Amino acid sequence: MPTLTIDGREITVEPGTRIIEAADRLGIDIPRFCYHPGLPVAGNCRMCLVDTNRSPKPVASCWDPCQEGHVVTTNSPRILEARRSVLEYILLNHPVDCPICDQAGECELQDLYFAHDHQASRHPFHKHHKDKARVLGPQIVYDAERCINCTRCIRVCEEVAKAPQLVQVQRGERAYIDVFPGTQLDHPYSMCTADVCPVGALTTRDFRFKCRAWLTHGIQTVCGECSRGCGIRADVYRNEVQRLVPRHNPDVNQYWACDHGRLAYHRFETGRVAAVRIGGATTDYAKGVREVAEALPGAALRGVAVVLTPWMTDEDAWAVVTAIRSVAPGATFAVGGAAPGAADEVLVLADKNPNRNGLARVLADLAVTPVALDEIVAQAPALGALIVFGAEHAKAEALAGALARVPLSIVLAALEGPLTAAARFVFPSTSPYETDGTWVNEQGVVQRVRRAVQPAGDVRDFAVWASDLADRLGQPLPAPARASGGNP
């Protein structure tokens, strides 16, 4: 465990720790372009140079490991001049198109220019021009003029996605990034190359020219496209999701997220259940809850079956089960959900439901043993009521047929589909980006899902609907649960 001193502050670190990592732990900022904590070290930008007592020359702090007795200086006049010179070199051919660059507002080159260079160019010649707005793949556009050849994107492809589709071509001022001949940048993590790009060279086609970064409000939440539950940030403007980007979560996804999960929010932009319906006719939310509360006790005499979705939060599940059992103690519960899908060795898991693990825990705590979904479908003609939560069910057609054979059929879903078409009562529910609660991923990690977009109209969380129903039935949920829409 070497002990070293950085700018007069002592720190003890694990063997093999780089100087830049030790400085980060102390809160000492060392500028960098090519270094990224989730990627192998390249040491090619020379922006992170520091002085040490072990070398007569400045050393790259991203490459040099900490040693016992190391004395490091990060802000000496020589180092500050080195940073200024590196920036001047990088900016020799860099286009001054910041006003139209999507990276503006979160560009590392902009920030470091104002911190260390901040002077007019001394370049007396015309700048070297390269390709602009070149489409490298389905999700990525490349502006070679802005590229500073840090090679972060190449390392993402090689080390994270295990798909070496990018390569550096030429040398010197003519160097640029390109795909191999006859290929394109199309692996499942291609949008991560734009995340790590410190400038505006790589941009996603999804967010390009869509919204200025400084106008958005970022909400830390969780991706719901598989049971991994990657940590993401939903950038919102005018109550609409503008983009999803990965956030650092060392226990789940490190710094990465797959393209599919990042584009999933588009699925909820159209086809939404917009209002409460009874028998196909639009009505208000209060009337819908009231009529369900009036019909449910009678239906419970024949039997009530409930299909839960592993997209609901733990709080939703607790409130729903508790409210329905208050009027139908013998209610039967089943767990539906999306069908298994493709998986990879990076992040994507086969289970396409974000909270199957959490739902199983809640049901176990409430002493509920779920039955097979096919059993509920088979029993439909004998049931008095069938309540289905969510639209993400692999057996949606079979469930729709069961709903048509039940006197009291209720569906709560965010998206229109065969289930909402078959049910007598339809209630609009929240999307994953309008939900607040907790999910438990496949590895057992409990994560907070935060509401990024405020629901419109009669859209309600499952837990809020259950709480309102319990009030109408004269069996209100405990006060903390009613206030939060979930488990106290």
C-alpha positions in Angstrom: 0.0 0.0 0.0 2.2 2.9 -1.2 1.8 6.3 0.4 2.4 9.4 -1.7 1.9 13.1 -1.5 -0.1 15.0 -4.2 0.0 18.8 -3.9 1.0 18.6 -0.3 -1.8 16.1 0.6 -0.9 12.5 1.7 -2.8 9.5 0.5 -2.3 5.7 0.8 -3.6 3.6 -2.1 -3.7 0.1 -3.4 -0.7 -1.2 -5.4 -1.1 -0.4 -9.1 -3.3 2.7 -8.6 -2.5 5.4 -11.1 -1.6 8.9 -10.0 -4.7 10.3 -11.7 -6.9 7.9 -9.8 -5.3 8.9 -6.5 -5.8 12.5 -7.3 -9.4 11.9 -8.1 -9.9 10.4 -4.6 -8.5 13.5 -3.1 -10.7 15.8 -5.2 -7.7 17.2 -7.1 -8.7 17.8 -10.7 -6.2 16.7 -13.3 -7.4 17.4 -16.9 -7.7 14.5 -19.2 -9.0 13.6 -22.7 -7.9 10.0 -23.4 -8.3 8.7 -19.9 -11.6 7.1 -18.8 -12.0 5.1 -15.6 -13.9 2.4 -17.4 -11.4 1.9 -20.2 -7.8 0.7 -20.5 -5.1 3.3 -20.4 -3.9 4.8 -23.7 -1.8 7.7 -22.5 -1.8 9.5 -25.9 -3.4 12.9 -25.2 -0.7 14.2 -22.8 -3.2 16.4 -21.1 -2.7 14.8 -17.7 1.0 15.6 -17.3 2.3 16.1 -13.7 5.6 16.7 -12.1 7.0 14.0 -9.7 10.2 13.6 -7.7 10.9 10.4 -9.7 11.3 11.9 -13.1 13.1 15.0 -14.5 10.3 15.3 -17.1 6.6 15.6 -16.7 4.9 12.2 -16.7 1.4 11.1 -17.8 -0.5 10.7 -14.5 -3.0 8.2 -16.2 -0.1 5.9 -17.0 2.4 6.3 -14.1 1.5 4.1 -11.0 1.7 5.4 -7.5 4.9 4.6 -5.6 6.0 4.8 -2.0 7.4 8.3 -1.4 6.1 9.7 -4.6 5.8 13.5 -4.4 3.5 14.8 -7.1 2.8 18.4 -8.2 -0.2 18.9 -10.5 -0.2 22.7 -10.8 3.4 23.9 -11.2 4.2 26.6 -13.8 5.8 24.0 -16.0 2.7 21.8 -15.9 0.3 24.6 -16.6 2.4 25.7 -19.6 2.4 22.0 -20.8 -1.4 21.9 -20.6 -1.7 25.2 -22.5 0.6 23.9 -25.2 -1.3 20.6 -25.6 -4.5 22.5 -25.9 -3.0 24.8 -28.5 -1.9 21.9 -30.5 -5.3 20.1 -30.3 -7.1 23.3 -31.4 -4.8 24.0 -34.4 -7.3 22.4 -36.8 -10.3 22.2 -34.6 -13.4 23.9 -36.2 -14.9 26.7 -34.3 -18.5 25.4 -34.6 -19.4 25.4 -30.9 -22.7 27.2 -31.6 -24.1 24.3 -33.6 -22.2 21.5 -31.9 -24.4 19.1 -29.8 -21.6 18.7 -27.3 -21.8 22.4 -26.4 -22.5 22.8 -22.7 -20.9 19.5 -21.8 -17.7 19.6 -23.9 -14.5 18.8 -22.0 -12.5 20.7 -24.7 -14.5 23.9 -24.1 -14.0 23.7 -20.4 -10.3 23.0 -20.5 -9.7 25.7 -23.1 -11.2 28.3 -20.8 -9.3 26.9 -17.8 -5.8 26.5 -19.4 -5.5 28.2 -22.8 -8.0 30.9 -23.4 -6.2 32.7 -26.1 -6.5 33.4 -29.8 -5.0 30.9 -32.2 -1.6 31.6 -33.6 -2.2 29.4 -36.6 -1.5 31.5 -39.7 -2.8 28.9 -42.2 -6.2 27.6 -43.2 -7.3 24.8 -41.1 -7.2 21.2 -42.4 -10.7 20.1 -43.3 -12.1 16.6 -42.8 -15.4 14.8 -43.3 -18.4 16.2 -41.5 -21.6 14.5 -40.5 -20.5 11.1 -41.7 -22.9 8.3 -40.7 -20.9 5.5 -39.2 -23.8 3.3 -38.3 -27.5 3.2 -37.4 -27.0 5.3 -34.2 -23.8 7.3 -34.7 -22.7 10.3 -36.7 -19.0 11.3 -36.9 -17.5 14.7 -37.5 -13.9 14.1 -38.2 -12.9 17.8 -37.9 -13.8 17.8 -34.2 -12.1 14.6 -33.4 -9.0 14.9 -31.2 -8.0 11.2 -31.7 -8.2 10.3 -28.0 -9.2 6.7 -29.1 -11.8 6.3 -26.3 -14.4 5.1 -28.9 -12.0 2.5 -30.2 -11.4 1.1 -26.8 -15.2 1.0 -26.0 -15.6 -1.2 -29.1 -12.7 -3.4 -28.3 -12.9 -3.7 -24.5 -16.5 -3.2 -23.6 -18.6 -4.3 -26.6 -16.0 -6.9 -27.7 -16.7 -5.8 -31.3 -13.6 -4.0 -32.7 -15.4 -2.1 -35.5 -13.4 1.2 -35.2 -9.8 2.0 -36.2 -7.6 5.0 -36.3 -6.5 5.9 -39.9 -3.5 8.0 -40.9 -1.3 9.9 -38.5 -0.6 13.5 -37.4 -3.1 16.2 -38.5 -4.7 13.8 -41.0 -5.6 11.1 -38.5 -9.3 10.2 -38.1 -11.5 7.5 -36.8 -13.2 5.1 -39.3 -14.9 1.8 -39.5 -13.2 -1.1 -41.2 -13.9 -1.4 -44.9 -17.3 -2.9 -45.7 -18.6 -2.6 -42.1 -20.5 -0.2 -40.0 -20.6 0.7 -36.3 -23.6 -1.4 -35.4 -22.8 -3.4 -32.2 -25.4 -3.2 -29.3 -23.3 -0.6 -27.4 -22.5 1.8 -30.2 -24.1 4.8 -28.5 -21.5 4.4 -25.7 -18.9 5.7 -28.1 -20.7 9.1 -28.1 -20.9 9.0 -24.3 -17.1 8.8 -23.9 -16.3 11.2 -26.7 -14.9 14.3 -24.9 -15.8 16.6 -27.8 -18.6 16.6 -30.4 -17.0 14.3 -32.8 -19.3 11.4 -32.2 -23.0 12.2 -31.7 -26.1 10.0 -31.5 -28.6 10.3 -34.3 -31.3 10.1 -31.6 -30.3 13.3 -29.8 -28.5 15.2 -32.7 -29.9 18.7 -33.1 -32.8 17.7 -30.8 -32.2 19.8 -27.7 -29.5 21.8 -26.0 -27.9 19.9 -23.1 -28.2 22.9 -20.7 -31.9 23.0 -21.2 -32.4 19.5 -20.0 -33.0 18.3 -16.4 -31.3 15.0 -15.6 -33.1 12.4 -13.4 -31.2 9.4 -12.1 -33.4 6.3 -12.6 -33.2 2.7 -13.9 -33.6 1.1 -17.3 -36.5 -1.4 -17.4 -35.6 -3.3 -20.6 -34.1 -6.3 -18.9 -33.5 -7.7 -15.5 -30.1 -6.1 -15.3 -31.5 -2.7 -14.4 -28.8 -0.5 -15.7 -28.4 2.9 -14.0 -29.4 5.6 -16.4 -30.0 9.3 -16.5 -33.2 10.5 -18.2 -32.6 14.0 -19.6 -36.0 15.8 -19.7 -37.1 19.0 -21.3 -40.7 20.4 -21.3 -41.8 17.2 -19.6 -40.6 15.0 -22.4 -37.7 12.6 -22.3 -35.0 13.8 -24.7 -32.5 11.1 -24.3 -31.3 8.3 -21.9 -27.6 8.0 -21.0 -25.9 5.6 -18.7 -24.9 6.7 -15.2 -22.0 5.1 -13.2 -23.3 2.2 -11.2 -20.4 0.0 -10.1 -22.6 -2.8 -8.8 -24.7 -3.1 -11.9 -23.5 -1.6 -15.2 -20.3 0.3 -14.6 -20.4 3.2 -17.1 -22.4 1.5 -19.9 -25.9 0.8 -21.3 -27.1 -0.9 -24.4 -28.6 0.9 -27.4 -31.9 -0.8 -27.1 -32.4 0.3 -23.5 -31.4 3.9 -24.4 -34.0 4.1 -27.2 -36.8 2.3 -25.3 -38.5 5.6 -24.3 -39.7 6.1 -27.8 -42.1 3.1 -27.3 -44.1 5.2 -24.9 -44.4 8.3 -27.1 -47.4 6.9 -29.1 -50.1 4.4 -28.5 -50.7 5.4 -24.9 -53.9 4.7 -23.0 -55.1 8.3 -22.7 -58.2 8.1 -20.5 -60.3 5.8 -18.3 -62.8 3.8 -20.3 -65.9 1.8 -19.3 -67.3 -0.4 -22.0 -65.4 1.5 -24.6 -66.8 4.9 -23.5 -64.4 7.5 -22.0 -65.2 8.5 -18.5 -63.5 10.2 -15.6 -61.1 8.5 -13.2 -63.2 8.9 -10.0 -66.3 7.3 -11.7 -64.2 4.4 -13.0 -62.8 3.6 -9.5 -66.2 4.0 -7.9 -67.9 1.5 -10.4 -65.1 -1.0 -9.9 -65.4 -0.7 -6.1 -69.2 -1.3 -6.4 -68.8 -4.4 -8.7 -65.8 -6.1 -7.1 -67.4 -7.4 -3.8 -70.1 -9.2 -5.8 -67.6 -10.6 -8.3 -65.5 -11.8 -5.4 -68.2 -14.3 -4.5 -67.3 -16.2 -7.7 -63.6 -15.6 -7.5 -61.1 -12.9 -8.4 -57.9 -13.5 -10.4 -55.1 -11.0 -10.7 -52.3 -10.9 -13.2 -49.3 -8.9 -11.9 -46.6 -7.5 -14.1 -42.9 -7.6 -13.2 -42.7 -4.1 -14.5 -44.5 -2.8 -11.4 -42.5 -1.5 -8.5 -42.3 -3.3 -5.1 -44.5 -0.6 -3.7 -47.1 -1.1 -6.5 -47.1 -4.8 -5.8 -47.6 -4.4 -2.1 -50.5 -1.9 -2.5 -52.2 -3.9 -5.2 -52.1 -7.3 -3.4 -53.2 -5.7 0.0 -56.1 -3.7 -1.5 -57.5 -6.6 -3.5 -57.2 -9.1 -0.7 -59.1 -6.8 1.6 -62.3 -7.4 -0.5 -61.3 -10.8 -2.0 -59.2 -12.7 0.6 -59.1 -15.8 -1.6 -58.0 -14.0 -4.8 -55.6 -15.9 -7.0 -52.5 -14.1 -8.2 -50.2 -14.9 -11.2 -47.2 -13.2 -12.6 -47.1 -12.4 -16.3 -44.4 -10.4 -18.1 -42.5 -10.2 -21.3 -41.1 -13.3 -22.9 -37.4 -14.2 -22.6 -35.2 -12.7 -25.3 -31.6 -12.4 -26.4 -28.7 -12.0 -24.0 -25.0 -11.2 -24.3 -21.9 -11.4 -22.2 -21.8 -7.7 -21.5 -25.0 -6.4 -19.9 -28.1 -7.6 -21.6 -29.9 -10.5 -19.8 -32.5 -12.9 -21.2 -35.3 -11.9 -18.7 -36.8 -8.8 -20.2 -38.7 -7.8 -17.0 -37.0 -5.4 -14.6 -38.6 -6.4 -11.3 -39.4 -10.1 -11.4 -37.0 -10.7 -8.5 -38.6 -7.8 -6.4 -42.1 -9.0 -7.2 -41.3 -12.5 -6.0 -39.9 -11.1 -2.7 -43.0 -9.0 -2.1 -45.4 -11.9 -2.8 -43.3 -14.1 -0.4 -43.5 -11.5 2.3 -47.3 -11.3 1.9 -47.6 -15.1 1.9 -48.9 -15.2 -1.6 -48.1 -18.2 -3.8 -48.6 -17.2 -7.4 -50.1 -19.8 -9.8 -49.3 -20.3 -13.5 -50.7 -17.8 -15.9 -52.2 -20.7 -18.0 -54.2 -21.8 -14.9 -55.9 -18.4 -14.7 -56.7 -18.4 -18.4 -58.3 -21.9 -18.1 -60.4 -20.8 -15.0 -61.6 -17.6 -16.7 -65.2 -18.8 -17.4 -65.7 -19.6 -13.7 -64.3 -16.3 -12.4 -66.2 -13.3 -11.3 -63.4 -10.8 -12.0 -60.1 -10.8 -13.8 -57.7 -7.8 -13.2 -54.6 -7.5 -15.4 -51.8 -5.1 -14.7 -49.5 -3.9 -17.5 -49.4 -4.6 -21.2 -46.0 -6.3 -21.4 -47.3 -9.9 -21.3 -46.1 -12.6 -23.6 -49.5 -14.3 -23.5 -51.5 -11.2 -24.2 -53.7 -12.9 -26.7 -54.7 -15.6 -24.3 -55.3 -13.1 -21.6 -57.4 -11.0 -23.9 -59.6 -14.1 -24.6 -59.9 -14.7 -20.8 -60.9 -11.1 -20.2 -63.7 -11.5 -22.8 -65.2 -14.4 -20.8 -65.2 -12.8 -17.4 -68.1 -10.6 -16.1 -65.8 -8.0 -14.5 -62.7 -7.4 -16.6 -60.2 -4.7 -15.6 -56.9 -3.7 -17.3 -54.4 -1.1 -16.1 -51.8 -0.4 -18.7 -49.7 2.3 -20.3 -50.0 1.1 -23.9 -53.0 0.1 -26.0 -53.1 -3.5 -27.2 -55.3 -6.6 -27.2 -55.7 -6.5 -23.4 -57.2 -3.0 -23.4 -59.4 -3.8 -26.3 -60.9 -6.8 -24.5 -61.5 -5.3 -21.0 -64.6 -3.6 -19.8 -62.7 -1.3 -17.5 -59.5 0.3 -18.7 -57.3 2.6 -16.6 -54.2 4.4 -18.0 -51.0 3.7 -16.0 -47.6 5.2 -15.8 -44.7 4.4 -18.1 -41.3 3.4 -16.5 -40.3 7.1 -16.9 -43.3 8.3 -15.0 -42.9 5.8 -12.1 -41.5 6.2 -8.6 -40.5 3.3 -6.5 -38.0 0.4 -6.2 -37.0 -2.5 -8.4 -34.8 -5.5 -7.5 -32.7 -6.7 -10.4 -31.7 -10.3 -11.2 -28.6 -10.0 -8.9 -30.7 -8.9 -6.0 -29.6 -5.2 -6.1 -32.4 -2.9 -4.9 -32.6 0.2 -7.0 -34.7 3.4 -6.9 -36.8 4.2 -10.0 -37.4 7.9 -10.1 -40.2 9.8 -11.9 -38.6 11.8 -14.8 -41.9 12.8 -16.5 -45.0 14.0 -14.8 -48.0 11.8 -15.9 -50.8 13.6 -17.8 -54.5 13.4 -17.3 -55.9 10.3 -15.5 -52.6 8.4 -15.6 -51.9 6.8 -12.2 -49.4 4.5 -10.6 -50.7 1.1 -9.8 -50.2 1.8 -6.1 -52.3 5.0 -6.3 -55.1 3.2 -8.1 -55.0 0.4 -5.5 -55.1 3.0 -2.6 -58.0 4.8 -4.2 -59.8 1.5 -4.7 -59.2 0.5 -1.0 -60.7 3.8 0.1 -63.8 3.2 -1.9 -64.1 -0.3 -0.4 -63.8 1.1 3.1 -60.5 -0.7 3.7 -58.0 2.1 3.4 -54.3 1.3 3.2 -52.1 2.4 6.1 -51.5 6.2 6.1 -47.8 6.0 5.0 -48.8 3.8 2.1 -51.6 6.1 1.0 -49.3 9.1 1.1 -46.6 7.6 -0.9 -48.7 5.2 -3.1 -46.7 2.2 -1.7 -45.6 0.0 1.1 -45.1 1.8 4.5 
